[in-house]
Every structure is written in structure tokens, then in C-alpha cells.
Amino acid sequence: MKKLSSDEMKSIKAGGISAFGIALITSILSFAAGLLDGYTRPYKCR
């Protein structure tokens, strides 16, 4: 088993998703839900 140096450990990329990625996916899903809701139940301005 090889012991990794500090530089080698910093260069390892994990398979996780960033907070920006989660926010982007959430905003797209929210927009799509609002679009679908507006299309299926259109309300007129009061």
C-alpha cells in the first residue's frame, strides 16, 4: 500500500455534487412545476 503525499490527496476528485449543482437542479424543477401548474390551472388577473 502506497502512502499518499499531501499534494496527491488534494488532487483527488470525489464523485460528489456541489452546492451550486443542487441549487441549479432544484431551481429547474421548481420552474418546471410552476410552468406546469400555470398551464393546467390558469388564473386570470383580479
C-alpha positions as a Markdown table, in Angstrom:
| # | Residue | x | y | z |
|---|---|---|---|---|
| 1 | Met | 0.0 | 0.0 | 0.0 |
| 2 | Lys | 1.4 | 3.4 | -1.0 |
| 3 | Lys | 1.1 | 6.4 | 1.3 |
| 4 | Leu | -0.1 | 9.5 | -0.4 |
| 5 | Ser | 1.5 | 12.8 | -0.1 |
| 6 | Ser | -0.4 | 15.9 | 0.8 |
| 7 | Asp | -0.4 | 17.2 | -2.8 |
| 8 | Glu | -1.6 | 13.9 | -4.1 |
| 9 | Met | -4.5 | 13.9 | -1.6 |
| 10 | Lys | -5.5 | 17.4 | -2.7 |
| 11 | Ser | -5.6 | 16.4 | -6.3 |
| 12 | Ile | -8.1 | 13.5 | -5.8 |
| 13 | Lys | -11.6 | 14.4 | -7.1 |
| 14 | Ala | -14.5 | 12.7 | -5.4 |
| 15 | Gly | -17.9 | 11.9 | -7.1 |
| 16 | Gly | -19.9 | 14.4 | -5.1 |
| 17 | Ile | -22.1 | 17.2 | -6.4 |
| 18 | Ser | -21.5 | 20.8 | -5.4 |
| 19 | Ala | -24.0 | 23.1 | -3.7 |
| 20 | Phe | -24.3 | 25.1 | -6.9 |
| 21 | Gly | -25.3 | 21.9 | -8.7 |
| 22 | Ile | -28.0 | 21.1 | -6.2 |
| 23 | Ala | -29.3 | 24.7 | -6.3 |
| 24 | Leu | -29.4 | 24.5 | -10.1 |
| 25 | Ile | -31.4 | 21.2 | -10.2 |
| 26 | Thr | -33.8 | 22.5 | -7.5 |
| 27 | Ser | -34.5 | 25.7 | -9.4 |
| 28 | Ile | -35.1 | 23.9 | -12.7 |
| 29 | Leu | -37.5 | 21.5 | -11.0 |
| 30 | Ser | -39.3 | 24.4 | -9.3 |
| 31 | Phe | -39.6 | 26.4 | -12.5 |
| 32 | Ala | -41.0 | 23.3 | -14.3 |
| 33 | Ala | -43.5 | 22.7 | -11.6 |
| 34 | Gly | -44.7 | 26.3 | -11.7 |
| 35 | Leu | -44.9 | 26.2 | -15.5 |
| 36 | Leu | -47.0 | 23.0 | -15.4 |
| 37 | Asp | -49.2 | 24.4 | -12.7 |
| 38 | Gly | -49.8 | 27.7 | -14.7 |
| 39 | Tyr | -50.6 | 25.7 | -17.8 |
| 40 | Thr | -53.1 | 23.4 | -16.2 |
| 41 | Arg | -54.7 | 25.9 | -13.9 |
| 42 | Pro | -54.6 | 29.3 | -15.5 |
| 43 | Tyr | -55.9 | 32.1 | -13.2 |
| 44 | Lys | -56.9 | 35.5 | -14.6 |
| 45 | Cys | -55.7 | 38.7 | -13.1 |
| 46 | Arg | -58.0 | 40.1 | -10.5 |
